[in-house]
Amino acid sequence: MNALRAVPTEGPDDDAAGHDAAVLDLAPDTAPVAAPAGDPTAQELDELYPRTDPESLTLCALMWSAESADTTRVAAALTPGDFASPAHAELFTFIAALITENRPHDPASVAAVIHRAGGGQKDAPLRRVLADVVTADAPAVAAVHYADIVLSQSYRRSFHIAGQRITQAAEQGPEDELFDYMVQLGRQQRAAWNRLNTFRSGTVAEGEGERS
């Protein structure tokens, strides 16, 4: 039996995939499980090699793509929260804003926006990440393909976070609230699954592109 299909339906909650559940007044640690000492994580390896990192490839393809239908679709469907790397999430925010405003969104234009934001030396790390992303050499026509991978990885991470919250709720939450909280998380996970399938179908549901 499909576990997600077993979750009760409550229409408005299906749009809440990108929002945090009330964590029974808890503040769960949603950080990924640490890798063994000395062993680089997959994310760290991808950051070293942008050509193997779907997030870098998505951002690179978006900046070079001249296909407005594809770039608009990706900018509307993804949110900064879909990126595991905070720097990639910040870059996506700049790129998506340019796309939404129908302005040039090539690497030079993105760098100019970062510069105009007035971060000065503070933004030097972000500019270095931008330079690395540009070297990912992603085909411009593959923006939707790479965005699908980013959204898929975000969907899987959401289950790790839900599992951590369930564990913390089981340890610290009031007994009479545990089942309702589990159902609430289940609705959010089904909504996240619907969002992924909506993107793959070639459409964007209303409100999906809201920036977080």
Disulfide bonds with the S-S distance in Angstrom:
none
